[in-house]
Amino acid sequence: MPDISLIASALTSIKTATDFARLIKESSTTLKDAEVKLQLAGLISALADTKVSIADIKTELIDKNAEIDDLKKQLEMKAKFVFKKPFYFQEGDQYPFCPKCWEDRGKGIHMSGPDEFAGRTAYKCPVCAHMEFTKRRDISTDDIVNGISSCF
């Protein structure tokens, strides 16, 4: 939601512009040209302030909508994630996701690997460098279908 101060500023500018327009309308024809020009300058300034305030509100709304879209995508992704110790998986994806990136930042980052390391199978996150080790063989597509926990 736009900041209340931005909305208040826009409304104040609109009121000021309206007041200047009313003064110009009600001014007598005997006013000097300078007074009319001064009032027109005030009107133009108030309208410019209004335009800036509305642009700020629009920018903030765009940012909020982008944030809402990101949160919706995170919720959709979260619904598809399954934790099978020590990894997270998504249905139909045979590659494990980094548990640290997912739990700490909500980012679905695939682990690299498998690699052999000290007689164990190792997976490493390319973003945070978190490593997970398994004692047995690689994770296969069959493991995804039949339940990941059977391979650890």
C-alpha positions as CSV (number, residue, x, y, z in Angstrom):
1,M,0.0,0.0,0.0
2,P,1.4,3.4,-0.8
3,D,2.8,5.4,2.0
4,I,0.1,7.6,3.7
5,S,2.4,10.6,3.5
6,L,2.6,10.3,-0.3
7,I,-1.2,10.2,-0.6
8,A,-1.6,13.1,1.7
9,S,1.0,15.1,-0.2
10,A,-0.8,14.4,-3.5
11,L,-4.2,15.4,-2.0
12,T,-2.6,18.6,-0.6
13,S,-1.2,19.5,-4.0
14,I,-4.6,18.8,-5.6
15,K,-6.3,21.1,-3.1
16,T,-3.7,23.8,-3.7
17,A,-4.1,23.6,-7.4
18,T,-7.9,23.7,-7.0
19,D,-7.6,26.8,-4.8
20,F,-5.4,28.6,-7.4
21,A,-7.9,27.7,-10.1
22,R,-10.8,29.1,-8.1
23,L,-8.8,32.3,-7.4
24,I,-8.1,32.8,-11.1
25,K,-11.8,32.1,-12.0
26,E,-13.1,34.5,-9.4
27,S,-10.6,37.3,-10.1
28,S,-12.0,40.4,-11.5
29,T,-11.0,41.5,-15.0
30,T,-9.4,44.6,-13.4
31,L,-6.6,42.5,-11.9
32,K,-3.2,43.3,-13.2
33,D,-1.6,40.9,-15.6
34,A,1.1,40.3,-13.1
35,E,-1.3,39.0,-10.5
36,V,-2.9,36.6,-12.9
37,K,0.5,35.4,-14.0
38,L,1.5,34.9,-10.4
39,Q,-1.6,32.9,-9.7
40,L,-1.0,30.8,-12.9
41,A,2.5,30.1,-11.8
42,G,1.2,28.9,-8.5
43,L,-1.3,26.7,-10.2
44,I,1.4,25.2,-12.5
45,S,3.6,24.6,-9.5
46,A,0.9,22.9,-7.5
47,L,0.0,20.7,-10.5
48,A,3.6,19.8,-10.9
49,D,3.8,18.8,-7.2
50,T,0.7,16.7,-7.7
51,K,2.2,15.0,-10.7
52,V,5.3,14.1,-8.8
53,S,3.3,12.8,-5.8
54,I,1.2,10.6,-8.1
55,A,4.3,9.3,-9.9
56,D,5.8,8.4,-6.4
57,I,2.6,6.5,-5.5
58,K,2.6,4.7,-8.9
59,T,6.2,3.7,-8.4
60,E,5.5,2.4,-4.9
61,L,2.5,0.5,-6.2
62,I,4.6,-1.1,-8.9
63,D,7.2,-2.1,-6.3
64,K,4.5,-3.6,-4.0
65,N,3.0,-5.5,-6.8
66,A,6.4,-7.0,-7.8
67,E,6.9,-7.9,-4.1
68,I,3.5,-9.6,-4.0
69,D,4.3,-11.5,-7.2
70,D,7.6,-12.7,-5.7
71,L,5.8,-13.9,-2.6
72,K,3.2,-15.7,-4.6
73,K,6.0,-17.5,-6.5
74,Q,7.7,-18.4,-3.3
75,L,4.5,-19.9,-1.9
76,E,3.9,-21.9,-5.1
77,M,7.5,-23.1,-4.9
78,K,7.2,-23.9,-1.2
79,A,4.1,-26.0,-1.8
80,K,6.0,-28.1,-4.3
81,F,9.0,-28.7,-2.1
82,V,9.4,-32.0,-0.1
83,F,12.0,-32.5,2.5
84,K,13.8,-35.9,2.5
85,K,16.7,-35.7,4.8
86,P,19.1,-34.0,4.2
87,F,17.7,-32.4,1.0
88,Y,14.7,-30.7,-0.5
89,F,13.2,-31.9,-3.7
90,Q,10.6,-30.8,-6.1
91,E,8.2,-33.2,-7.7
92,G,9.6,-34.3,-11.1
93,D,13.1,-32.9,-10.4
94,Q,15.7,-35.5,-9.6
95,Y,18.3,-33.0,-8.4
96,P,18.4,-32.0,-4.7
97,F,18.1,-28.4,-3.6
98,C,20.4,-26.8,-1.0
99,P,18.7,-27.0,2.4
100,K,20.6,-24.0,3.8
101,C,19.7,-21.7,0.9
102,W,16.0,-22.8,1.0
103,E,15.7,-22.5,4.8
104,D,17.7,-19.4,5.3
105,R,16.7,-17.3,2.2
106,G,13.8,-19.1,0.6
107,K,15.9,-19.7,-2.6
108,G,15.6,-22.9,-4.5
109,I,19.3,-23.6,-5.5
110,H,20.2,-27.0,-6.9
111,M,23.1,-28.7,-5.3
112,S,26.0,-29.7,-7.6
113,G,27.2,-33.2,-7.6
114,P,27.3,-36.0,-6.9
115,D,31.0,-36.1,-6.3
116,E,33.0,-38.7,-4.4
117,F,34.7,-37.2,-1.3
118,A,36.5,-39.3,1.3
119,G,34.6,-42.4,0.4
120,R,31.2,-40.7,0.6
121,T,29.0,-39.0,-2.0
122,A,29.0,-35.2,-1.7
123,Y,26.7,-32.5,-2.9
124,K,27.7,-28.9,-2.8
125,C,25.7,-25.7,-3.1
126,P,27.2,-23.4,-5.8
127,V,25.8,-20.3,-4.0
128,C,26.6,-20.8,-0.3
129,A,29.1,-23.6,-0.6
130,H,27.1,-25.7,1.9
131,M,28.0,-29.4,1.6
132,E,25.9,-32.5,2.3
133,F,27.2,-36.0,2.4
134,T,25.5,-39.3,1.8
135,K,27.0,-42.7,2.7
136,R,25.7,-44.6,-0.2
137,R,25.1,-44.3,-3.9
138,D,23.8,-41.4,-6.0
139,I,20.2,-40.3,-5.9
140,S,18.5,-41.7,-9.0
141,T,15.2,-41.0,-10.7
142,D,13.9,-44.3,-9.2
143,D,14.7,-42.9,-5.8
144,I,12.6,-39.9,-6.4
145,V,9.6,-42.1,-7.5
146,N,10.1,-44.6,-4.7
147,G,10.9,-42.3,-1.8
148,I,14.2,-40.6,-1.3
149,S,14.9,-41.8,2.2
150,S,15.5,-45.3,0.9
151,C,18.9,-44.3,-0.6
152,F,20.5,-42.9,2.6
